[in-house]
Each structure stands twice: as C-alpha cells, then as structure tokens.
Amino acid sequence: MKQSAQMAAQLRGADRRLTRPRLVLLEELRKVVTHPSADEIHRLVRKRLPRVSFGTVYRNLGVLKKLGLIQELKYGKGFSRYDGNPSRHYHVACVRCGRVEDLPMALLARMDREAAAASRYAITGHRLEFQGVCPRCR
C-alpha cells in the first residue's frame, strides 16, 4: 500500500481527514534525516504549499505525533525536533552544532527488564540518546 494510502487509513481510523497539508508535511518529514524543528518543517512545506501557515504546520505535527506517525524529540526548554520515522530507535546528537541523527543499532530490550527489576515500575519502554561530536565538527 502506498504511503499516502496508509496514512489516509490511519487518519480515517482516528476520525481524522487526510488533508493536503498533513500529507505534504509527512512526505517532507520522511524525506529528510536531519530531524528538523517546526520552523524548518514549515519552510520545507511552504516550498510545496506557499500559503500554509506556521499554525497549520504546528497543529498537524501534533496530530501526526498523537497518531504515532512521527516522533517528537524534545531538547531543552520548548525546543523540539521531529522524526518522520515512528519506529523505536536511538539518536546521536552533536554537542557542538546540535545535529541529530538516527543511530543504526538494535534496541537494548535488556535495559527495560533491568529497569523493571530495579524498580517497582511496569516499564513500557525507554528513550536513549547518545551525545558526541559529529564528523563535520571534528
């Protein structure tokens, strides 16, 4: 099934419509691997939909996140980046330039079991981010 057809099915199942801004936003976000901010996504979407407002982009980021079609990565006070890959995976961030990339390594399920054993929590998952200096900044 094509990506737009899959997205339409997910949106209909959540009583949401497949609007042009939602589709374009998701397509643009899935094209890049840079984990852009809302402002950067707005600039990308405006290349295809010149009249789209920042508010429309921001609201649709929230809808797509709530539906599990994208991830929001929070950095500091009020600063988020977005990932078009909704599957669980790790990230690595450059401490100099702020670049964020996917880290191609297997999830460490053992950490969930160890956290559950060390606490009285029912662990539902974890978020792990590595930090370092990217090749461009080195």
N, CA, C and O atoms as a MOPAC input file, in Angstrom:
PM7 MOZYME 1SCF
protein

 N      0.85000 1    -1.17800 1     0.00000 1
 C      0.00000 1     0.00000 1     0.00000 1
 C      0.89700 1     1.24200 1     0.00000 1
 O      1.88600 1     1.29700 1     0.73000 1
 N      0.55100 1     2.22600 1    -0.81000 1
 C      1.33300 1     3.44500 1    -0.87700 1
 C      1.27800 1     4.19100 1     0.44800 1
 O      0.32600 1     4.06100 1     1.21800 1
 N      2.32300 1     4.97400 1     0.69300 1
 C      2.42400 1     5.72400 1     1.94400 1
 C      1.19800 1     6.59700 1     2.18200 1
 O      0.66900 1     6.61500 1     3.29300 1
 N      0.73300 1     7.32500 1     1.16000 1
 C     -0.41600 1     8.20800 1     1.35500 1
 C     -1.68200 1     7.40800 1     1.64400 1
 O     -2.53800 1     7.85900 1     2.40500 1
 N     -1.80700 1     6.21900 1     1.04200 1
 C     -2.97300 1     5.37100 1     1.31400 1
 C     -2.92400 1     4.84000 1     2.74400 1
 O     -3.95300 1     4.77100 1     3.41700 1
 N     -1.73600 1     4.46600 1     3.20800 1
 C     -1.57900 1     4.00900 1     4.60200 1
 C     -1.92600 1     5.12900 1     5.56500 1
 O     -2.63600 1     4.91800 1     6.54800 1
 N     -1.42600 1     6.31100 1     5.28100 1
 C     -1.69500 1     7.44100 1     6.15000 1
 C     -3.17800 1     7.76400 1     6.16300 1
 O     -3.73900 1     8.04000 1     7.22300 1
 N     -3.82200 1     7.73500 1     5.00500 1
 C     -5.25900 1     8.01300 1     4.92700 1
 C     -6.03300 1     7.01900 1     5.78200 1
 O     -6.96400 1     7.40300 1     6.49000 1
 N     -5.65200 1     5.73300 1     5.72300 1
 C     -6.33000 1     4.70900 1     6.52600 1
 C     -6.14900 1     4.97400 1     8.01600 1
 O     -7.09900 1     4.84200 1     8.78900 1
 N     -4.93800 1     5.34700 1     8.42500 1
 C     -4.68600 1     5.62500 1     9.83900 1
 C     -5.47500 1     6.85000 1    10.30100 1
 O     -6.03400 1     6.86300 1    11.39800 1
 N     -5.51200 1     7.85800 1     9.46800 1
 C     -6.23900 1     9.07000 1     9.83200 1
 C     -7.73800 1     8.80500 1     9.91900 1
 O     -8.39900 1     9.27300 1    10.84600 1
 N     -8.27800 1     8.05500 1     8.95500 1
 C     -9.71200 1     7.72900 1     8.99900 1
 C    -10.03800 1     6.91800 1    10.23800 1
 O    -11.08300 1     7.12300 1    10.85600 1
 N     -9.14800 1     5.99100 1    10.61300 1
 C     -9.36900 1     5.18100 1    11.81300 1
 C     -9.37900 1     6.01900 1    13.07000 1
 O     -9.96900 1     5.62200 1    14.07400 1
 N     -8.74000 1     7.16400 1    13.03300 1
 C     -8.70500 1     8.07300 1    14.18100 1
 C     -9.67300 1     9.23600 1    13.98900 1
 O     -9.56300 1    10.26000 1    14.66400 1
 N    -10.62300 1     9.07400 1    13.06700 1
 C    -11.60100 1    10.12300 1    12.76000 1
 C    -10.92700 1    11.42800 1    12.34300 1
 O    -11.37100 1    12.51300 1    12.71700 1
 N     -9.86100 1    11.31300 1    11.57300 1
 C     -9.16100 1    12.48600 1    11.03500 1
 C     -9.15300 1    12.40500 1     9.51900 1
 O     -9.15400 1    11.31400 1     8.94800 1
 N     -9.14300 1    13.56100 1     8.86800 1
 C     -9.11400 1    13.60700 1     7.41600 1
 C     -7.67600 1    13.66800 1     6.90900 1
 O     -6.77400 1    14.13600 1     7.60400 1
 N     -7.48600 1    13.19200 1     5.70000 1
 C     -6.19400 1    13.32100 1     5.03600 1
 C     -6.21100 1    14.64100 1     4.27800 1
 O     -6.67800 1    14.71000 1     3.14100 1
 N     -5.69700 1    15.68100 1     4.91600 1
 C     -5.66500 1    16.99400 1     4.27800 1
 C     -4.36200 1    17.13100 1     3.50000 1
 O     -3.38500 1    16.43400 1     3.77700 1
 N     -4.35800 1    18.01500 1     2.54700 1
 C     -3.14300 1    18.24900 1     1.75200 1
 C     -1.97400 1    18.67500 1     2.65200 1
 O     -0.87900 1    18.13200 1     2.50500 1
 N     -2.16600 1    19.62900 1     3.58200 1
 C     -1.04200 1    19.99200 1     4.44900 1
 C     -0.50700 1    18.81200 1     5.26200 1
 O      0.70600 1    18.69500 1     5.43700 1
 N     -1.38300 1    17.93600 1     5.76300 1
 C     -0.91600 1    16.77000 1     6.52400 1
 C     -0.08600 1    15.84600 1     5.65500 1
 O      0.97200 1    15.37000 1     6.06600 1
 N     -0.57400 1    15.59900 1     4.45400 1
 C      0.13900 1    14.70300 1     3.55500 1
 C      1.49400 1    15.27700 1     3.16600 1
 O      2.50100 1    14.57100 1     3.21300 1
 N      1.52900 1    16.54000 1     2.78600 1
 C      2.78200 1    17.18800 1     2.38400 1
 C      3.75700 1    17.22600 1     3.55700 1
 O      4.94500 1    16.94400 1     3.39400 1
 N      3.25300 1    17.57300 1     4.73200 1
 C      4.09900 1    17.62800 1     5.92100 1
 C      4.75700 1    16.26400 1     6.17300 1
 O      5.96700 1    16.18500 1     6.38300 1
 N      3.96600 1    15.21300 1     6.14900 1
 C      4.51100 1    13.87900 1     6.39900 1
 C      5.48900 1    13.47000 1     5.30600 1
 O      6.54400 1    12.90600 1     5.60000 1
 N      5.15400 1    13.74500 1     4.06100 1
 C      6.06500 1    13.40400 1     2.95800 1
 C      7.39900 1    14.13000 1     3.10900 1
 O      8.45800 1    13.52100 1     2.95800 1
 N      7.35200 1    15.42400 1     3.40400 1
 C      8.58800 1    16.19800 1     3.55300 1
 C      9.40100 1    15.72500 1     4.75500 1
 O     10.62600 1    15.62900 1     4.68000 1
 N      8.73100 1    15.43300 1     5.84600 1
 C      9.43800 1    14.99100 1     7.04300 1
 C     10.09800 1    13.63300 1     6.82100 1
 O     11.18100 1    13.37700 1     7.34800 1
 N      9.46100 1    12.77400 1     6.05300 1
 C     10.03700 1    11.45000 1     5.79100 1
 C     11.13400 1    11.47300 1     4.73700 1
 O     11.85200 1    10.48500 1     4.57700 1
 N     11.27900 1    12.58200 1     4.01400 1
 C     12.34600 1    12.72300 1     3.01800 1
 C     13.68800 1    13.06200 1     3.66900 1
 O     14.74700 1    12.72300 1     3.14000 1
 N     13.63400 1    13.73100 1     4.81600 1
 C     14.86500 1    14.23100 1     5.43900 1
 C     15.28500 1    13.34800 1     6.60800 1
 O     14.45300 1    12.69500 1     7.23800 1
 N     16.57900 1    13.33800 1     6.88700 1
 C     17.09300 1    12.57900 1     8.02700 1
 C     17.68800 1    13.51600 1     9.07500 1
 O     18.39200 1    13.07300 1     9.98300 1
 N     17.40500 1    14.80200 1     8.94800 1
 C     18.02200 1    15.81000 1     9.81000 1
 C     17.24500 1    16.11800 1    11.07100 1
 O     17.72600 1    16.88700 1    11.90400 1
 N     16.05600 1    15.54700 1    11.24800 1
 C     15.24800 1    15.79600 1    12.43200 1
 C     15.00600 1    17.29500 1    12.61400 1
 O     15.46900 1    17.89000 1    13.58700 1
 N     14.27900 1    17.89800 1    11.67100 1
 C     14.09500 1    19.35200 1    11.67800 1
 C     13.18000 1    19.84800 1    12.79100 1
 O     12.38900 1    19.09700 1    13.36200 1
 N     13.31600 1    21.14100 1    13.07800 1
 C     12.43000 1    21.82800 1    14.02800 1
 C     11.12300 1    22.16000 1    13.29900 1
 O     11.02300 1    21.98600 1    12.08500 1
 N     10.13400 1    22.63500 1    14.04000 1
 C      8.85900 1    23.03400 1    13.43600 1
 C      9.07000 1    24.15300 1    12.42000 1
 O      8.42900 1    24.16100 1    11.36800 1
 N      9.95800 1    25.09400 1    12.72200 1
 C     10.24600 1    26.18200 1    11.78000 1
 C     10.83500 1    25.63900 1    10.48100 1
 O     10.44700 1    26.06000 1     9.39100 1
 N     11.76600 1    24.70600 1    10.60400 1
 C     12.39000 1    24.12200 1     9.40800 1
 C     11.36900 1    23.32900 1     8.59000 1
 O     11.39400 1    23.36200 1     7.35900 1
 N     10.47500 1    22.61900 1     9.27200 1
 C      9.42900 1    21.86700 1     8.57000 1
 C      8.50100 1    22.83700 1     7.85000 1
 O      8.09700 1    22.58400 1     6.71500 1
 N      8.16200 1    23.94100 1     8.50100 1
 C      7.31000 1    24.95800 1     7.87200 1
 C      7.94500 1    25.45200 1     6.57300 1
 O      7.26200 1    25.58900 1     5.55800 1
 N      9.25500 1    25.72000 1     6.60600 1
 C      9.94600 1    26.17400 1     5.39200 1
 C      9.90300 1    25.09600 1     4.29800 1
 O      9.71400 1    25.41300 1     3.12400 1
 N     10.07500 1    23.83500 1     4.67900 1
 C     10.01900 1    22.73600 1     3.69800 1
 C      8.62400 1    22.63500 1     3.06900 1
 O      8.49100 1    22.51300 1     1.85200 1
 N      7.60100 1    22.68500 1     3.90100 1
 C      6.22500 1    22.54800 1     3.41500 1
 C      5.84400 1    23.73700 1     2.54200 1
 O      5.12300 1    23.57100 1     1.55800 1
 N      6.31700 1    24.93500 1     2.88800 1
 C      5.97700 1    26.14000 1     2.11300 1
 C      6.52300 1    26.09600 1     0.69100 1
 O      6.01300 1    26.79600 1    -0.18400 1
 N      7.54000 1    25.29600 1     0.44800 1
 C      8.04100 1    25.15800 1    -0.92200 1
 C      6.98400 1    24.51500 1    -1.81700 1
 O      6.92500 1    24.79100 1    -3.01500 1
 N      6.15900 1    23.66400 1    -1.23300 1
 C      5.09400 1    22.99500 1    -1.99600 1
 C      3.72700 1    23.64300 1    -1.78600 1
 O      2.87900 1    23.62100 1    -2.67700 1
 N      3.52100 1    24.22100 1    -0.60400 1
 C      2.25300 1    24.89000 1    -0.27100 1
 C      2.58800 1    26.29200 1     0.24400 1
 O      2.61000 1    26.51000 1     1.45600 1
 N      2.84700 1    27.24300 1    -0.65600 1
 C      3.34700 1    28.56200 1    -0.26300 1
 C      2.48000 1    29.32100 1     0.73700 1
 O      2.98600 1    30.17500 1     1.46500 1
 N      1.18800 1    29.02400 1     0.78300 1
 C      0.29400 1    29.80000 1     1.66000 1
 C      0.03500 1    29.12400 1     3.00100 1
 O     -0.75100 1    29.63800 1     3.79800 1
 N      0.66600 1    27.99700 1     3.27000 1
 C      0.40800 1    27.28900 1     4.53000 1
 C      0.98400 1    28.09400 1     5.70100 1
 O      2.09600 1    28.61500 1     5.62000 1
 N      0.23000 1    28.18600 1     6.76400 1
 C      0.67700 1    28.95900 1     7.92300 1
 C      1.49400 1    28.08000 1     8.87300 1
 O      1.41700 1    26.85200 1     8.83500 1
 N      2.27100 1    28.74200 1     9.72000 1
 C      3.03200 1    28.02300 1    10.73200 1
 C      2.07500 1    27.30100 1    11.68700 1
 O      2.34800 1    26.18000 1    12.11500 1
 N      0.95100 1    27.95000 1    12.01800 1
 C     -0.02900 1    27.34000 1    12.91500 1
 C     -0.57400 1    26.03600 1    12.35800 1
 O     -0.74700 1    25.07000 1    13.10200 1
 N     -0.84700 1    25.99400 1    11.06400 1
 C     -1.33700 1    24.77000 1    10.42600 1
 C     -0.28800 1    23.66600 1    10.52200 1
 O     -0.60800 1    22.52300 1    10.85000 1
 N      0.95400 1    24.01100 1    10.23700 1
 C      2.04000 1    23.02400 1    10.32300 1
 C      2.17300 1    22.52700 1    11.75500 1
 O      2.26200 1    21.32200 1    11.99000 1
 N      2.18600 1    23.44100 1    12.70300 1
 C      2.37800 1    23.06100 1    14.10400 1
 C      1.23100 1    22.18000 1    14.61200 1
 O      1.47700 1    21.18200 1    15.28900 1
 N     -0.00500 1    22.53400 1    14.29600 1
 C     -1.16000 1    21.71400 1    14.70700 1
 C     -1.08700 1    20.32600 1    14.09500 1
 O     -1.37900 1    19.33200 1    14.76100 1
 N     -0.70000 1    20.25700 1    12.83400 1
 C     -0.62300 1    18.95800 1    12.17100 1
 C      0.53400 1    18.11100 1    12.68300 1
 O      0.44700 1    16.88300 1    12.66700 1
 N      1.60000 1    18.73200 1    13.13200 1
 C      2.66900 1    17.96500 1    13.79400 1
 C      2.09300 1    17.28400 1    15.03000 1
 O      2.39600 1    16.12100 1    15.29800 1
 N      1.27100 1    17.99700 1    15.77800 1
 C      0.63500 1    17.42000 1    16.96500 1
 C     -0.28700 1    16.26100 1    16.62200 1
 O     -0.29400 1    15.24500 1    17.31700 1
 N     -1.07000 1    16.40800 1    15.54700 1
 C     -1.97500 1    15.33800 1    15.11900 1
 C     -1.17800 1    14.10000 1    14.70700 1
 O     -1.49300 1    12.98600 1    15.12600 1
 N     -0.15900 1    14.29700 1    13.89700 1
 C      0.64100 1    13.17300 1    13.40900 1
 C      1.40100 1    12.48600 1    14.54100 1
 O      1.58300 1    11.26900 1    14.52700 1
 N      1.84100 1    13.27300 1    15.51500 1
 C      2.51000 1    12.69500 1    16.68100 1
 C      1.52700 1    11.86200 1    17.50200 1
 O      1.83700 1    10.74200 1    17.90800 1
 N      0.35700 1    12.41100 1    17.73900 1
 C     -0.66100 1    11.71300 1    18.52900 1
 C     -1.05900 1    10.38500 1    17.87500 1
 O     -1.34800 1     9.40700 1    18.56500 1
 N     -1.07000 1    10.36100 1    16.54400 1
 C     -1.42400 1     9.15100 1    15.81000 1
 C     -0.26500 1     8.16200 1    15.69700 1
 O     -0.43900 1     7.05100 1    15.19800 1
 N      0.91700 1     8.56800 1    16.16000 1
 C      2.07500 1     7.67600 1    16.10100 1
 C      2.72700 1     7.59800 1    14.73600 1
 O      3.44900 1     6.64300 1    14.45100 1
 N      2.48400 1     8.59600 1    13.87900 1
 C      3.07500 1     8.60200 1    12.54200 1
 C      4.43500 1     9.28100 1    12.51200 1
 O      5.21400 1     9.07700 1    11.58100 1
 N      4.72400 1    10.09300 1    13.53500 1
 C      6.01400 1    10.76800 1    13.66400 1
 C      6.40600 1    10.76200 1    15.13800 1
 O      5.60500 1    10.42200 1    16.00800 1
 N      7.65200 1    11.14500 1    15.39900 1
 C      8.12600 1    11.29000 1    16.78100 1
 C      8.51500 1    12.74200 1    17.03400 1
 O      8.99700 1    13.43600 1    16.13900 1
 N      8.30100 1    13.17800 1    18.24900 1
 C      8.79400 1    14.48100 1    18.68500 1
 C      9.96300 1    14.23300 1    19.60800 1
 O      9.84900 1    13.48000 1    20.57500 1
 N     11.09100 1    14.86600 1    19.31400 1
 C     12.28600 1    14.75200 1    20.14300 1
 C     12.46300 1    16.08700 1    20.84500 1
 O     12.68100 1    17.10900 1    20.19400 1
 N     12.37200 1    16.08700 1    22.16900 1
 C     12.42200 1    17.34300 1    22.92300 1
 C     13.85200 1    17.62400 1    23.37500 1
 O     14.53500 1    16.76000 1    23.92600 1
 N     14.28100 1    18.86000 1    23.12300 1
 C     15.61600 1    19.31200 1    23.50600 1
 C     15.49900 1    20.63800 1    24.22000 1
 O     15.16900 1    21.64600 1    23.59500 1
 N     15.75600 1    20.66400 1    25.48900 1
 C     15.73300 1    21.90600 1    26.24300 1
 C     14.34500 1    22.49700 1    26.37300 1
 O     13.34400 1    21.85000 1    26.06800 1
 N     14.30200 1    23.73100 1    26.82800 1
 C     13.03600 1    24.42800 1    27.06100 1
 C     12.36600 1    24.78300 1    25.74300 1
 O     12.84800 1    25.63300 1    24.99300 1
 N     11.25600 1    24.12600 1    25.47400 1
 C     10.45200 1    24.47000 1    24.32100 1
 C     11.04300 1    24.16200 1    22.96700 1
 O     10.48000 1    24.57800 1    21.95400 1
 N     12.15400 1    23.45000 1    22.90400 1
 C     12.77700 1    23.16800 1    21.61700 1
 C     12.57600 1    21.71100 1    21.25500 1
 O     13.01800 1    20.81800 1    21.97800 1
 N     11.91900 1    21.47300 1    20.15200 1
 C     11.67000 1    20.11000 1    19.69000 1
 C     12.15100 1    19.94100 1    18.26600 1
 O     12.20000 1    20.88900 1    17.48300 1
 N     12.50200 1    18.71800 1    17.95700 1
 C     12.79900 1    18.30700 1    16.58600 1
 C     11.84800 1    17.16700 1    16.27900 1
 O     11.31400 1    16.53100 1    17.18800 1
 N     11.63900 1    16.91400 1    15.00300 1
 C     10.67200 1    15.89800 1    14.60900 1
 C     11.33300 1    14.85000 1    13.72700 1
 O     12.22300 1    15.14400 1    12.92900 1
 N     10.87000 1    13.62200 1    13.89800 1
 C     11.42400 1    12.47700 1    13.19300 1
 C     10.29200 1    11.79500 1    12.42600 1
 O      9.28500 1    11.40500 1    13.01500 1
 N     10.45800 1    11.65500 1    11.12700 1
 C      9.45600 1    11.01000 1    10.29500 1
 C      9.42600 1     9.50100 1    10.42800 1
 O      8.54200 1     8.84400 1     9.87900 1
 N     10.38000 1     8.94900 1    11.15000 1
 C     10.42900 1     7.50100 1    11.38100 1
 C      9.79700 1     7.22500 1    12.74800 1
 O     10.41400 1     7.50500 1    13.77600 1
 N      8.57500 1     6.68100 1    12.77500 1
 C      7.88400 1     6.49500 1    14.05300 1
 C      8.33300 1     5.26800 1    14.84500 1
 O      7.93500 1     5.10500 1    15.99800 1
 N      9.14600 1     4.41100 1    14.25200 1
 C      9.57500 1     3.21000 1    14.97500 1
 C     10.55700 1     3.57800 1    16.08200 1
 O     11.24100 1     4.59900 1    16.00800 1
 N     10.61700 1     2.73900 1    17.10200 1
 C     11.53700 1     2.99500 1    18.21400 1
 C     12.96500 1     2.82000 1    17.72600 1
 O     13.31500 1     1.78400 1    17.16100 1
 N     13.78300 1     3.83300 1    17.94600 1
 C     15.20500 1     3.76500 1    17.58300 1
 C     15.95700 1     4.83700 1    18.36700 1
 O     15.36000 1     5.74200 1    18.95100 1
 N     17.26400 1     4.71000 1    18.36200 1
 C     18.11200 1     5.63700 1    19.11200 1
 C     18.60800 1     6.77100 1    18.21800 1
 O     18.58700 1     6.68500 1    16.99000 1
 N     19.05700 1     7.83900 1    18.88600 1
 C     19.58800 1     9.00900 1    18.19700 1
 C     20.95600 1     9.36700 1    18.77800 1
 O     21.28300 1     9.01200 1    19.91100 1
 N     21.73800 1    10.07100 1    17.98100 1
 C     23.00700 1    10.62100 1    18.43600 1
 C     22.98500 1    12.10900 1    18.08500 1
 O     22.61100 1    12.49600 1    16.97800 1
 N     23.39600 1    12.93600 1    19.05700 1
 C     23.34700 1    14.39400 1    18.88300 1
 C     24.73900 1    14.97800 1    19.04100 1
 O     25.49700 1    14.58000 1    19.92500 1
 N     25.06600 1    15.92600 1    18.17400 1
 C     26.35400 1    16.61800 1    18.25900 1
 C     26.26200 1    17.71000 1    19.32100 1
 O     25.35400 1    18.54000 1    19.29600 1
 N     27.20800 1    17.69900 1    20.24700 1
 C     27.21200 1    18.68600 1    21.33100 1
 C     27.70300 1    20.05400 1    20.86300 1
 O     27.56700 1    21.04100 1    21.58500 1
 N     28.27300 1    20.11700 1    19.65800 1
 C     28.74500 1    21.40400 1    19.14300 1
 C     27.72200 1    22.10200 1    18.25600 1
 O     27.38100 1    23.26100 1    18.49500 1
 N     27.22700 1    21.40000 1    17.22700 1
 C     26.33400 1    22.06000 1    16.26300 1
 C     24.86200 1    21.70900 1    16.46400 1
 O     23.99500 1    22.34200 1    15.86100 1
 N     24.56300 1    20.71400 1    17.29800 1
 C     23.17600 1    20.34400 1    17.56700 1
 C     22.57300 1    19.36300 1    16.58000 1
 O     21.40500 1    18.99800 1    16.71300 1
 N     23.34300 1    18.92700 1    15.59300 1
 C     22.85300 1    17.95600 1    14.60500 1
 C     22.38100 1    16.69600 1    15.32000 1
 O     23.02800 1    16.23400 1    16.26000 1
 N     21.24400 1    16.13400 1    14.87400 1
 C     20.69500 1    14.90700 1    15.44900 1
 C     20.53200 1    13.89900 1    14.32100 1
 O     19.96600 1    14.21700 1    13.27500 1
 N     21.02400 1    12.69000 1    14.53000 1
 C     20.92300 1    11.64100 1    13.52400 1
 C     20.39600 1    10.36500 1    14.15000 1
 O     20.52700 1    10.14300 1    15.35400 1
 N     19.79100 1     9.52000 1    13.30500 1
 C     19.40100 1     8.18300 1    13.75900 1
 C     20.67200 1     7.38500 1    14.00300 1
 O     21.67200 1     7.55400 1    13.30600 1
 N     20.61600 1     6.52100 1    14.99200 1
 C     21.75100 1     5.66000 1    15.31100 1
 C     21.36500 1     4.22800 1    14.93600 1
 O     20.49200 1     3.63900 1    15.57300 1
 N     21.99800 1     3.67100 1    13.92400 1
 C     21.61100 1     2.33100 1    13.46000 1
 C     22.15400 1     1.22600 1    14.36400 1
 O     23.16700 1     0.59500 1    14.06300 1
 N     21.46200 1     1.01400 1    15.46500 1
 C     21.83300 1    -0.07900 1    16.36800 1
 C     20.56300 1    -0.67300 1    16.95700 1
 O     19.53300 1    -0.00500 1    17.04800 1
 N     20.64800 1    -1.92500 1    17.35300 1
 C     19.48500 1    -2.62800 1    17.89000 1
 C     19.05900 1    -2.02200 1    19.22600 1
 O     19.88800 1    -1.54800 1    20.00200 1
 N     17.75000 1    -2.04700 1    19.47500 1
 C     17.23300 1    -1.59000 1    20.76200 1
 C     17.71700 1    -2.53000 1    21.86000 1
 O     17.80500 1    -3.74100 1    21.65900 1
 N     18.02300 1    -1.97600 1    22.99500 1
 C     18.53100 1    -2.76000 1    24.12600 1
 C     17.37100 1    -3.13500 1    25.04100 1
 O     17.14700 1    -2.48900 1    26.06500 1
 N     16.63800 1    -4.17800 1    24.67200 1
 C     15.46300 1    -4.62000 1    25.43400 1
 C     15.86000 1    -5.04400 1    26.85000 1
 O     15.05100 1    -4.96700 1    27.77500 1
 N     17.07900 1    -5.48100 1    27.01000 1
 C     17.57800 1    -5.88400 1    28.32600 1
 C     17.47800 1    -4.72800 1    29.31700 1
 O     17.25500 1    -4.95100 1    30.50700 1
 N     17.64000 1    -3.50800 1    28.84000 1
 C     17.55400 1    -2.34600 1    29.73500 1
 C     16.16300 1    -2.23500 1    30.34800 1
 O     16.03900 1    -1.89400 1    31.52400 1
 N     15.11100 1    -2.51600 1    29.57500 1
 C     13.74700 1    -2.47400 1    30.09300 1
 C     13.57600 1    -3.49200 1    31.21500 1
 O     12.99000 1    -3.18800 1    32.25400 1
 N     14.09100 1    -4.70200 1    30.99900 1
 C     13.97300 1    -5.75400 1    32.02200 1
 C     14.75300 1    -5.37800 1    33.28600 1
 O     14.27100 1    -5.58400 1    34.40000 1
 N     15.94500 1    -4.83300 1    33.11100 1
 C     16.75700 1    -4.43400 1    34.26800 1
 C     16.10600 1    -3.29100 1    35.03600 1
 O     16.12600 1    -3.28100 1    36.26700 1
 N     15.53200 1    -2.33500 1    34.32600 1
 C     14.84700 1    -1.21500 1    34.98200 1
 C     13.62900 1    -1.71500 1    35.74900 1
 O     13.34800 1    -1.23800 1    36.84800 1
 N     12.90800 1    -2.67000 1    35.17500 1
 C     11.73700 1    -3.23900 1    35.86200 1
 C     12.17000 1    -3.97900 1    37.12200 1
 O     11.51400 1    -3.88000 1    38.15900 1
 N     13.26900 1    -4.71800 1    37.03700 1
 C     13.75900 1    -5.47000 1    38.18800 1
 C     14.28000 1    -4.53700 1    39.28600 1
 O     14.16300 1    -4.84900 1    40.47100 1
 N     14.85500 1    -3.39100 1    38.89400 1
 C     15.43500 1    -2.45900 1    39.85800 1
 C     14.41600 1    -1.49600 1    40.44800 1
 O     14.72800 1    -0.76400 1    41.38700 1
 N     13.20500 1    -1.48700 1    39.91000 1
 C     12.17600 1    -0.56600 1    40.38400 1
 C     10.87200 1    -1.32700 1    40.58700 1
 O     10.80200 1    -2.53600 1    40.36700 1
 N      9.86800 1    -0.61900 1    41.00000 1
 C      8.54400 1    -1.23100 1    41.11500 1
 C      7.64300 1    -0.76100 1    39.97900 1
 O      6.41700 1    -0.81500 1    40.08200 1
 N      8.25600 1    -0.30700 1    38.91200 1
 C      7.53300 1     0.20600 1    37.75300 1
 C      7.25800 1    -0.90500 1    36.75100 1
 O      8.01700 1    -1.86900 1    36.64900 1
 N      6.17100 1    -0.75800 1    36.01900 1
 C      5.90700 1    -1.59600 1    34.85200 1
 C      6.49700 1    -0.81800 1    33.67500 1
 O      5.85400 1     0.08600 1    33.14200 1
 N      7.68600 1    -1.16000 1    33.28300 1
 C      8.40700 1    -0.42000 1    32.25300 1
 C      7.74400 1    -0.64300 1    30.89000 1
 O      7.50400 1    -1.77900 1    30.48100 1
 N      7.45700 1     0.45400 1    30.20200 1
 C      6.82200 1     0.36500 1    28.88300 1
 C      7.78700 1     0.69500 1    27.75100 1
 O      7.42600 1     0.58700 1    26.57800 1
 N      8.99200 1     1.09000 1    28.08700 1
 C      9.99100 1     1.41600 1    27.07000 1
 C     10.98800 1     2.40200 1    27.63300 1
 O     10.89500 1     2.80700 1    28.79100 1
 N     11.92700 1     2.78000 1    26.81500 1
 C     12.91800 1     3.76600 1    27.23600 1
 C     13.32200 1     4.61400 1    26.03400 1
 O     13.11000 1     4.24500 1    24.87900 1
 N     13.90700 1     5.75700 1    26.35000 1
 C     14.43000 1     6.65100 1    25.32600 1
 C     15.88600 1     6.90600 1    25.66100 1
 O     16.21100 1     7.35100 1    26.76100 1
 N     16.73800 1     6.63000 1    24.73200 1
 C     18.17200 1     6.75500 1    24.95500 1
 C     18.76700 1     7.58700 1    23.83600 1
 O     18.51000 1     7.33700 1    22.65800 1
 N     19.55500 1     8.56700 1    24.20500 1
 C     20.21300 1     9.40600 1    23.21400 1
 C     21.69600 1     9.46000 1    23.53000 1
 O     22.09100 1     9.64400 1    24.68100 1
 N     22.49300 1     9.30300 1    22.52600 1
 C     23.93900 1     9.39800 1    22.66800 1
 C     24.36500 1    10.79600 1    22.26000 1
 O     23.73500 1    11.42700 1    21.41100 1
 N     25.43700 1    11.27400 1    22.87000 1
 C     25.96700 1    12.60000 1    22.56100 1
 C     27.42300 1    12.47400 1    22.17600 1
 O     28.13500 1    11.60400 1    22.67800 1
 N     27.86000 1    13.33600 1    21.29200 1
 C     29.25000 1    13.32500 1    20.85200 1
 C     29.49800 1    14.49200 1    19.92400 1
 O     28.70900 1    15.43600 1    19.86100 1
 N     30.60400 1    14.41600 1    19.20300 1
 C     30.98300 1    15.45700 1    18.24200 1
 C     30.87300 1    14.82100 1    16.85900 1
 O     31.51300 1    13.80700 1    16.58200 1
 N     30.05700 1    15.42300 1    15.99300 1
 C     29.81500 1    14.85800 1    14.66000 1
 C     31.06800 1    14.98000 1    13.78800 1
 O     31.97100 1    15.75900 1    14.09700 1
 N     31.11900 1    14.21000 1    12.70000 1
 C     32.29300 1    14.26600 1    11.80700 1
 C     32.56600 1    15.66200 1    11.24900 1
 O     33.72500 1    16.03500 1    11.06500 1
 N     31.50900 1    16.44200 1    10.97700 1
 C     31.72600 1    17.80400 1    10.43500 1
 C     32.39500 1    18.72300 1    11.45100 1
 O     33.22600 1    19.55600 1    11.08700 1
 N     32.03200 1    18.57200 1    12.73100 1
 C     32.59100 1    19.44400 1    13.77200 1
 C     33.97300 1    18.98400 1    14.24400 1
 O     34.73900 1    19.78100 1    14.78500 1
 N     34.29000 1    17.72000 1    14.04600 1
 C     35.60800 1    17.23800 1    14.45900 1
 C     36.63900 1    17.85900 1    13.57600 1
 O     37.83000 1    17.59700 1    13.73900 1

